Amino acid sequence: MRPSLLATAFGGARALFGVAVLAAPGRITRSWVGTDDTPALVMARCLGGRDVVLGAGTALAAARERDPVPWLVAGVVADVIDGAVTVAAGDRIPRRGRLQTLALVGAGALIGGWLVRAVD
């Protein structure tokens, strides 16, 4: 499979994840940070919007045979930051949420990083 097709699919998946977070932010925040209060919902909606933009930018650039690397790098950086702040929160957020988040953002960063090299 061509790297540009994989980048298109990866970007589309990230954008769909963002839409899901925007649609049901409470489900994400209860699992991740242990609450669905207003500040947590605001945070989740911001993350959802960010992922819609990063994913759509990646997918559209790759599908139009333009360079998706800047979008991919931005996604990798965002995932690494999400992972770092989740680890830094430690026991103040649920262990299960930390592990799920680290798995998700770790996979995103690894795949995104691989795609940066593959499409370049």
CNS distance restraints for C-alpha pairs under 8 A (distance, minus, plus):
assign (resid   1 and name CA) (resid   5 and name CA) 6.93 0.50 0.50
assign (resid   1 and name CA) (resid   6 and name CA) 7.12 0.50 0.50
assign (resid   2 and name CA) (resid   6 and name CA) 6.46 0.50 0.50
assign (resid   3 and name CA) (resid   7 and name CA) 6.06 0.50 0.50
assign (resid   3 and name CA) (resid 115 and name CA) 6.77 0.50 0.50
assign (resid   3 and name CA) (resid 118 and name CA) 5.95 0.50 0.50
assign (resid   3 and name CA) (resid 119 and name CA) 5.47 0.50 0.50
assign (resid   4 and name CA) (resid   8 and name CA) 6.15 0.50 0.50
assign (resid   4 and name CA) (resid  62 and name CA) 5.28 0.50 0.50
assign (resid   4 and name CA) (resid  63 and name CA) 7.00 0.50 0.50
assign (resid   4 and name CA) (resid  65 and name CA) 7.47 0.50 0.50
assign (resid   4 and name CA) (resid 119 and name CA) 6.24 0.50 0.50
assign (resid   5 and name CA) (resid   9 and name CA) 6.25 0.50 0.50
assign (resid   5 and name CA) (resid  62 and name CA) 7.06 0.50 0.50
assign (resid   5 and name CA) (resid  63 and name CA) 7.08 0.50 0.50
assign (resid   6 and name CA) (resid  10 and name CA) 5.94 0.50 0.50
assign (resid   6 and name CA) (resid 115 and name CA) 7.82 0.50 0.50
assign (resid   7 and name CA) (resid  11 and name CA) 5.94 0.50 0.50
assign (resid   7 and name CA) (resid  58 and name CA) 6.76 0.50 0.50
assign (resid   7 and name CA) (resid  59 and name CA) 6.33 0.50 0.50
assign (resid   7 and name CA) (resid  62 and name CA) 6.10 0.50 0.50
assign (resid   7 and name CA) (resid  68 and name CA) 7.45 0.50 0.50
assign (resid   7 and name CA) (resid 115 and name CA) 6.57 0.50 0.50
assign (resid   8 and name CA) (resid  12 and name CA) 6.09 0.50 0.50
assign (resid   8 and name CA) (resid  58 and name CA) 6.51 0.50 0.50
assign (resid   8 and name CA) (resid  59 and name CA) 3.97 0.50 0.50
assign (resid   8 and name CA) (resid  60 and name CA) 6.93 0.50 0.50
assign (resid   8 and name CA) (resid  61 and name CA) 7.87 0.50 0.50
assign (resid   8 and name CA) (resid  62 and name CA) 5.38 0.50 0.50
assign (resid   8 and name CA) (resid  63 and name CA) 5.81 0.50 0.50
assign (resid   9 and name CA) (resid  13 and name CA) 6.12 0.50 0.50
assign (resid   9 and name CA) (resid  59 and name CA) 6.68 0.50 0.50
assign (resid  10 and name CA) (resid  14 and name CA) 6.27 0.50 0.50
assign (resid  10 and name CA) (resid  55 and name CA) 7.40 0.50 0.50
assign (resid  10 and name CA) (resid  58 and name CA) 7.91 0.50 0.50
assign (resid  10 and name CA) (resid  59 and name CA) 7.19 0.50 0.50
assign (resid  11 and name CA) (resid  15 and name CA) 6.17 0.50 0.50
assign (resid  11 and name CA) (resid  54 and name CA) 7.24 0.50 0.50
assign (resid  11 and name CA) (resid  55 and name CA) 3.94 0.50 0.50
assign (resid  11 and name CA) (resid  56 and name CA) 5.89 0.50 0.50
assign (resid  11 and name CA) (resid  57 and name CA) 7.29 0.50 0.50
assign (resid  11 and name CA) (resid  58 and name CA) 4.91 0.50 0.50
assign (resid  11 and name CA) (resid  59 and name CA) 4.46 0.50 0.50
assign (resid  12 and name CA) (resid  16 and name CA) 6.16 0.50 0.50
assign (resid  12 and name CA) (resid  55 and name CA) 5.65 0.50 0.50
assign (resid  12 and name CA) (resid  56 and name CA) 6.20 0.50 0.50
assign (resid  12 and name CA) (resid  58 and name CA) 7.82 0.50 0.50
assign (resid  12 and name CA) (resid  59 and name CA) 5.62 0.50 0.50
assign (resid  13 and name CA) (resid  17 and name CA) 6.15 0.50 0.50
assign (resid  13 and name CA) (resid  55 and name CA) 7.04 0.50 0.50
assign (resid  14 and name CA) (resid  18 and name CA) 6.28 0.50 0.50
assign (resid  14 and name CA) (resid  51 and name CA) 5.91 0.50 0.50
assign (resid  14 and name CA) (resid  52 and name CA) 6.69 0.50 0.50
assign (resid  14 and name CA) (resid  54 and name CA) 7.44 0.50 0.50
assign (resid  14 and name CA) (resid  55 and name CA) 4.71 0.50 0.50
assign (resid  14 and name CA) (resid  56 and name CA) 7.79 0.50 0.50
assign (resid  15 and name CA) (resid  19 and name CA) 6.32 0.50 0.50
assign (resid  15 and name CA) (resid  51 and name CA) 5.54 0.50 0.50
assign (resid  15 and name CA) (resid  52 and name CA) 3.96 0.50 0.50
assign (resid  15 and name CA) (resid  53 and name CA) 6.83 0.50 0.50
assign (resid  15 and name CA) (resid  54 and name CA) 7.04 0.50 0.50
assign (resid  15 and name CA) (resid  55 and name CA) 4.28 0.50 0.50
assign (resid  15 and name CA) (resid  56 and name CA) 5.60 0.50 0.50
assign (resid  16 and name CA) (resid  20 and name CA) 6.21 0.50 0.50
assign (resid  16 and name CA) (resid  52 and name CA) 6.87 0.50 0.50
assign (resid  16 and name CA) (resid  55 and name CA) 7.93 0.50 0.50
assign (resid  17 and name CA) (resid  21 and name CA) 6.28 0.50 0.50
assign (resid  17 and name CA) (resid  48 and name CA) 7.30 0.50 0.50
assign (resid  17 and name CA) (resid  51 and name CA) 7.14 0.50 0.50
assign (resid  17 and name CA) (resid  52 and name CA) 7.50 0.50 0.50
assign (resid  18 and name CA) (resid  22 and name CA) 6.20 0.50 0.50
assign (resid  18 and name CA) (resid  47 and name CA) 7.17 0.50 0.50
assign (resid  18 and name CA) (resid  48 and name CA) 3.92 0.50 0.50
assign (resid  18 and name CA) (resid  49 and name CA) 6.00 0.50 0.50
assign (resid  18 and name CA) (resid  50 and name CA) 7.19 0.50 0.50
assign (resid  18 and name CA) (resid  51 and name CA) 4.74 0.50 0.50
assign (resid  18 and name CA) (resid  52 and name CA) 4.78 0.50 0.50
assign (resid  19 and name CA) (resid  23 and name CA) 6.09 0.50 0.50
assign (resid  19 and name CA) (resid  48 and name CA) 6.24 0.50 0.50
assign (resid  19 and name CA) (resid  49 and name CA) 7.45 0.50 0.50
assign (resid  19 and name CA) (resid  52 and name CA) 6.36 0.50 0.50
assign (resid  20 and name CA) (resid  24 and name CA) 6.10 0.50 0.50
assign (resid  20 and name CA) (resid  25 and name CA) 7.78 0.50 0.50
assign (resid  20 and name CA) (resid  48 and name CA) 7.48 0.50 0.50
assign (resid  21 and name CA) (resid  25 and name CA) 4.89 0.50 0.50
assign (resid  21 and name CA) (resid  28 and name CA) 6.71 0.50 0.50
assign (resid  21 and name CA) (resid  44 and name CA) 6.61 0.50 0.50
assign (resid  21 and name CA) (resid  45 and name CA) 6.59 0.50 0.50
assign (resid  21 and name CA) (resid  47 and name CA) 7.74 0.50 0.50
assign (resid  21 and name CA) (resid  48 and name CA) 5.00 0.50 0.50
assign (resid  22 and name CA) (resid  44 and name CA) 7.27 0.50 0.50
assign (resid  22 and name CA) (resid  45 and name CA) 5.19 0.50 0.50
assign (resid  22 and name CA) (resid  48 and name CA) 5.24 0.50 0.50
assign (resid  22 and name CA) (resid  49 and name CA) 6.94 0.50 0.50
assign (resid  24 and name CA) (resid  28 and name CA) 7.15 0.50 0.50
assign (resid  25 and name CA) (resid  29 and name CA) 6.25 0.50 0.50
assign (resid  25 and name CA) (resid  36 and name CA) 7.92 0.50 0.50
assign (resid  25 and name CA) (resid  41 and name CA) 5.73 0.50 0.50
assign (resid  25 and name CA) (resid  44 and name CA) 5.53 0.50 0.50
assign (resid  25 and name CA) (resid  45 and name CA) 6.34 0.50 0.50
assign (resid  26 and name CA) (resid  30 and name CA) 5.93 0.50 0.50
assign (resid  26 and name CA) (resid  35 and name CA) 7.74 0.50 0.50
assign (resid  26 and name CA) (resid  36 and name CA) 5.02 0.50 0.50
assign (resid  26 and name CA) (resid  40 and name CA) 7.96 0.50 0.50
assign (resid  26 and name CA) (resid  41 and name CA) 6.18 0.50 0.50
assign (resid  26 and name CA) (resid  44 and name CA) 7.93 0.50 0.50
assign (resid  27 and name CA) (resid  31 and name CA) 6.44 0.50 0.50
assign (resid  27 and name CA) (resid  36 and name CA) 7.74 0.50 0.50
assign (resid  28 and name CA) (resid  32 and name CA) 5.95 0.50 0.50
assign (resid  28 and name CA) (resid  44 and name CA) 7.20 0.50 0.50
assign (resid  29 and name CA) (resid  33 and name CA) 5.35 0.50 0.50
assign (resid  29 and name CA) (resid  34 and name CA) 6.31 0.50 0.50
assign (resid  29 and name CA) (resid  35 and name CA) 5.82 0.50 0.50
assign (resid  29 and name CA) (resid  36 and name CA) 5.56 0.50 0.50
assign (resid  29 and name CA) (resid  40 and name CA) 6.08 0.50 0.50
assign (resid  29 and name CA) (resid  41 and name CA) 6.76 0.50 0.50
assign (resid  29 and name CA) (resid  44 and name CA) 6.62 0.50 0.50
assign (resid  30 and name CA) (resid  34 and name CA) 4.31 0.50 0.50
assign (resid  30 and name CA) (resid  35 and name CA) 4.48 0.50 0.50
assign (resid  30 and name CA) (resid  36 and name CA) 5.46 0.50 0.50
assign (resid  31 and name CA) (resid  35 and name CA) 7.71 0.50 0.50
assign (resid  31 and name CA) (resid  94 and name CA) 7.42 0.50 0.50
assign (resid  31 and name CA) (resid  96 and name CA) 7.37 0.50 0.50
assign (resid  31 and name CA) (resid  97 and name CA) 5.09 0.50 0.50
assign (resid  32 and name CA) (resid  93 and name CA) 7.04 0.50 0.50
assign (resid  32 and name CA) (resid  94 and name CA) 6.81 0.50 0.50
assign (resid  32 and name CA) (resid  96 and name CA) 7.65 0.50 0.50
assign (resid  32 and name CA) (resid  97 and name CA) 4.02 0.50 0.50
assign (resid  32 and name CA) (resid  98 and name CA) 6.37 0.50 0.50
assign (resid  32 and name CA) (resid 100 and name CA) 7.68 0.50 0.50
assign (resid  32 and name CA) (resid 101 and name CA) 6.83 0.50 0.50
assign (resid  33 and name CA) (resid  40 and name CA) 7.69 0.50 0.50
assign (resid  33 and name CA) (resid  92 and name CA) 8.00 0.50 0.50
assign (resid  33 and name CA) (resid  93 and name CA) 4.82 0.50 0.50
assign (resid  33 and name CA) (resid  94 and name CA) 6.23 0.50 0.50
assign (resid  33 and name CA) (resid  97 and name CA) 6.55 0.50 0.50
assign (resid  34 and name CA) (resid  93 and name CA) 6.01 0.50 0.50
assign (resid  34 and name CA) (resid  94 and name CA) 5.96 0.50 0.50
assign (resid  34 and name CA) (resid  97 and name CA) 7.72 0.50 0.50
assign (resid  35 and name CA) (resid  40 and name CA) 6.79 0.50 0.50
assign (resid  36 and name CA) (resid  40 and name CA) 5.68 0.50 0.50
assign (resid  36 and name CA) (resid  41 and name CA) 5.99 0.50 0.50
assign (resid  37 and name CA) (resid  41 and name CA) 6.27 0.50 0.50
assign (resid  38 and name CA) (resid  42 and name CA) 6.15 0.50 0.50
assign (resid  39 and name CA) (resid  43 and name CA) 6.23 0.50 0.50
assign (resid  40 and name CA) (resid  44 and name CA) 6.19 0.50 0.50
assign (resid  41 and name CA) (resid  45 and name CA) 6.14 0.50 0.50
assign (resid  42 and name CA) (resid  46 and name CA) 6.23 0.50 0.50
assign (resid  43 and name CA) (resid  47 and name CA) 6.30 0.50 0.50
assign (resid  44 and name CA) (resid  48 and name CA) 6.01 0.50 0.50
assign (resid  45 and name CA) (resid  49 and name CA) 6.07 0.50 0.50
assign (resid  46 and name CA) (resid  50 and name CA) 6.12 0.50 0.50
assign (resid  47 and name CA) (resid  51 and name CA) 6.16 0.50 0.50
assign (resid  48 and name CA) (resid  52 and name CA) 6.23 0.50 0.50
assign (resid  49 and name CA) (resid  53 and name CA) 6.33 0.50 0.50
assign (resid  50 and name CA) (resid  54 and name CA) 6.12 0.50 0.50
assign (resid  51 and name CA) (resid  55 and name CA) 5.67 0.50 0.50
assign (resid  51 and name CA) (resid  75 and name CA) 7.97 0.50 0.50
assign (resid  52 and name CA) (resid  56 and name CA) 5.86 0.50 0.50
assign (resid  53 and name CA) (resid  57 and name CA) 5.89 0.50 0.50
assign (resid  54 and name CA) (resid  58 and name CA) 6.13 0.50 0.50
assign (resid  54 and name CA) (resid  71 and name CA) 6.06 0.50 0.50
assign (resid  54 and name CA) (resid  72 and name CA) 7.74 0.50 0.50
assign (resid  54 and name CA) (resid  74 and name CA) 7.33 0.50 0.50
assign (resid  54 and name CA) (resid  75 and name CA) 6.26 0.50 0.50
assign (resid  55 and name CA) (resid  59 and name CA) 6.07 0.50 0.50
assign (resid  55 and name CA) (resid  71 and name CA) 7.84 0.50 0.50
assign (resid  55 and name CA) (resid  75 and name CA) 7.98 0.50 0.50
assign (resid  56 and name CA) (resid  60 and name CA) 5.88 0.50 0.50
assign (resid  57 and name CA) (resid  61 and name CA) 5.97 0.50 0.50
assign (resid  57 and name CA) (resid  68 and name CA) 7.54 0.50 0.50
assign (resid  57 and name CA) (resid  71 and name CA) 6.20 0.50 0.50
assign (resid  58 and name CA) (resid  62 and name CA) 6.15 0.50 0.50
assign (resid  58 and name CA) (resid  68 and name CA) 5.16 0.50 0.50
assign (resid  58 and name CA) (resid  69 and name CA) 7.81 0.50 0.50
assign (resid  58 and name CA) (resid  71 and name CA) 5.18 0.50 0.50
assign (resid  58 and name CA) (resid  72 and name CA) 6.30 0.50 0.50
assign (resid  59 and name CA) (resid  63 and name CA) 5.93 0.50 0.50
assign (resid  59 and name CA) (resid  68 and name CA) 7.56 0.50 0.50
assign (resid  60 and name CA) (resid  64 and name CA) 5.96 0.50 0.50
assign (resid  61 and name CA) (resid  65 and name CA) 6.22 0.50 0.50
assign (resid  61 and name CA) (resid  66 and name CA) 4.77 0.50 0.50
assign (resid  61 and name CA) (resid  67 and name CA) 5.89 0.50 0.50
assign (resid  61 and name CA) (resid  68 and name CA) 5.07 0.50 0.50
assign (resid  62 and name CA) (resid  66 and name CA) 5.62 0.50 0.50
assign (resid  62 and name CA) (resid  67 and name CA) 6.40 0.50 0.50
assign (resid  62 and name CA) (resid  68 and name CA) 5.35 0.50 0.50
assign (resid  68 and name CA) (resid  72 and name CA) 6.12 0.50 0.50
assign (resid  68 and name CA) (resid 119 and name CA) 7.94 0.50 0.50
assign (resid  69 and name CA) (resid  73 and name CA) 5.97 0.50 0.50
assign (resid  69 and name CA) (resid 116 and name CA) 5.48 0.50 0.50
assign (resid  69 and name CA) (resid 119 and name CA) 7.44 0.50 0.50
assign (resid  69 and name CA) (resid 120 and name CA) 7.18 0.50 0.50
assign (resid  70 and name CA) (resid  74 and name CA) 6.15 0.50 0.50
assign (resid  71 and name CA) (resid  75 and name CA) 6.26 0.50 0.50
assign (resid  72 and name CA) (resid  76 and name CA) 6.23 0.50 0.50
assign (resid  72 and name CA) (resid 112 and name CA) 5.69 0.50 0.50
assign (resid  72 and name CA) (resid 113 and name CA) 7.40 0.50 0.50
assign (resid  72 and name CA) (resid 115 and name CA) 7.50 0.50 0.50
assign (resid  72 and name CA) (resid 116 and name CA) 6.37 0.50 0.50
assign (resid  73 and name CA) (resid  77 and name CA) 6.17 0.50 0.50
assign (resid  73 and name CA) (resid 112 and name CA) 7.20 0.50 0.50
assign (resid  73 and name CA) (resid 113 and name CA) 7.21 0.50 0.50
assign (resid  73 and name CA) (resid 116 and name CA) 7.02 0.50 0.50
assign (resid  74 and name CA) (resid  78 and name CA) 6.13 0.50 0.50
assign (resid  75 and name CA) (resid  79 and name CA) 6.09 0.50 0.50
assign (resid  75 and name CA) (resid 108 and name CA) 7.88 0.50 0.50
assign (resid  75 and name CA) (resid 109 and name CA) 7.32 0.50 0.50
assign (resid  75 and name CA) (resid 112 and name CA) 7.09 0.50 0.50
assign (resid  76 and name CA) (resid  80 and name CA) 6.15 0.50 0.50
assign (resid  76 and name CA) (resid 108 and name CA) 6.89 0.50 0.50
assign (resid  76 and name CA) (resid 109 and name CA) 4.59 0.50 0.50
assign (resid  76 and name CA) (resid 110 and name CA) 7.80 0.50 0.50
assign (resid  76 and name CA) (resid 112 and name CA) 5.86 0.50 0.50
assign (resid  76 and name CA) (resid 113 and name CA) 6.55 0.50 0.50
assign (resid  77 and name CA) (resid  81 and name CA) 6.18 0.50 0.50
assign (resid  77 and name CA) (resid 109 and name CA) 7.63 0.50 0.50
assign (resid  78 and name CA) (resid  82 and name CA) 6.13 0.50 0.50
assign (resid  79 and name CA) (resid  83 and name CA) 6.15 0.50 0.50
assign (resid  79 and name CA) (resid 105 and name CA) 4.92 0.50 0.50
assign (resid  79 and name CA) (resid 106 and name CA) 7.11 0.50 0.50
assign (resid  79 and name CA) (resid 108 and name CA) 6.63 0.50 0.50
assign (resid  79 and name CA) (resid 109 and name CA) 5.78 0.50 0.50
assign (resid  80 and name CA) (resid  84 and name CA) 6.11 0.50 0.50
assign (resid  80 and name CA) (resid 105 and name CA) 6.90 0.50 0.50
assign (resid  80 and name CA) (resid 106 and name CA) 7.45 0.50 0.50
assign (resid  80 and name CA) (resid 109 and name CA) 6.66 0.50 0.50
assign (resid  81 and name CA) (resid  85 and name CA) 6.14 0.50 0.50
assign (resid  82 and name CA) (resid  86 and name CA) 6.08 0.50 0.50
assign (resid  82 and name CA) (resid 105 and name CA) 7.01 0.50 0.50
assign (resid  83 and name CA) (resid  87 and name CA) 6.18 0.50 0.50
assign (resid  83 and name CA) (resid 101 and name CA) 7.02 0.50 0.50
assign (resid  83 and name CA) (resid 102 and name CA) 5.59 0.50 0.50
assign (resid  83 and name CA) (resid 105 and name CA) 6.22 0.50 0.50
assign (resid  83 and name CA) (resid 106 and name CA) 7.34 0.50 0.50
assign (resid  84 and name CA) (resid  88 and name CA) 6.07 0.50 0.50
assign (resid  85 and name CA) (resid  89 and name CA) 6.17 0.50 0.50
assign (resid  86 and name CA) (resid  90 and name CA) 7.00 0.50 0.50
assign (resid  86 and name CA) (resid  98 and name CA) 6.15 0.50 0.50
assign (resid  86 and name CA) (resid 101 and name CA) 7.52 0.50 0.50
assign (resid  86 and name CA) (resid 102 and name CA) 7.62 0.50 0.50
assign (resid  87 and name CA) (resid  98 and name CA) 6.97 0.50 0.50
assign (resid  89 and name CA) (resid  93 and name CA) 6.43 0.50 0.50
assign (resid  90 and name CA) (resid  98 and name CA) 7.96 0.50 0.50
assign (resid  91 and name CA) (resid  95 and name CA) 6.82 0.50 0.50
assign (resid  93 and name CA) (resid  97 and name CA) 7.11 0.50 0.50
assign (resid  93 and name CA) (resid  98 and name CA) 7.06 0.50 0.50
assign (resid  94 and name CA) (resid  98 and name CA) 6.34 0.50 0.50
assign (resid  95 and name CA) (resid  99 and name CA) 6.22 0.50 0.50
assign (resid  96 and name CA) (resid 100 and name CA) 6.08 0.50 0.50
assign (resid  97 and name CA) (resid 101 and name CA) 5.93 0.50 0.50
assign (resid  98 and name CA) (resid 102 and name CA) 6.02 0.50 0.50
assign (resid  99 and name CA) (resid 103 and name CA) 6.11 0.50 0.50
assign (resid 100 and name CA) (resid 104 and name CA) 6.18 0.50 0.50
assign (resid 101 and name CA) (resid 105 and name CA) 6.01 0.50 0.50
assign (resid 102 and name CA) (resid 106 and name CA) 5.52 0.50 0.50
assign (resid 103 and name CA) (resid 107 and name CA) 6.03 0.50 0.50
assign (resid 104 and name CA) (resid 108 and name CA) 6.19 0.50 0.50
assign (resid 105 and name CA) (resid 109 and name CA) 5.97 0.50 0.50
assign (resid 106 and name CA) (resid 110 and name CA) 6.12 0.50 0.50
assign (resid 107 and name CA) (resid 111 and name CA) 6.00 0.50 0.50
assign (resid 108 and name CA) (resid 112 and name CA) 5.78 0.50 0.50
assign (resid 109 and name CA) (resid 113 and name CA) 5.83 0.50 0.50
assign (resid 110 and name CA) (resid 114 and name CA) 6.10 0.50 0.50
assign (resid 111 and name CA) (resid 115 and name CA) 6.12 0.50 0.50
assign (resid 112 and name CA) (resid 116 and name CA) 6.23 0.50 0.50
assign (resid 113 and name CA) (resid 117 and name CA) 6.69 0.50 0.50
assign (resid 114 and name CA) (resid 118 and name CA) 6.11 0.50 0.50
assign (resid 115 and name CA) (resid 119 and name CA) 5.85 0.50 0.50
assign (resid 116 and name CA) (resid 120 and name CA) 6.06 0.50 0.50
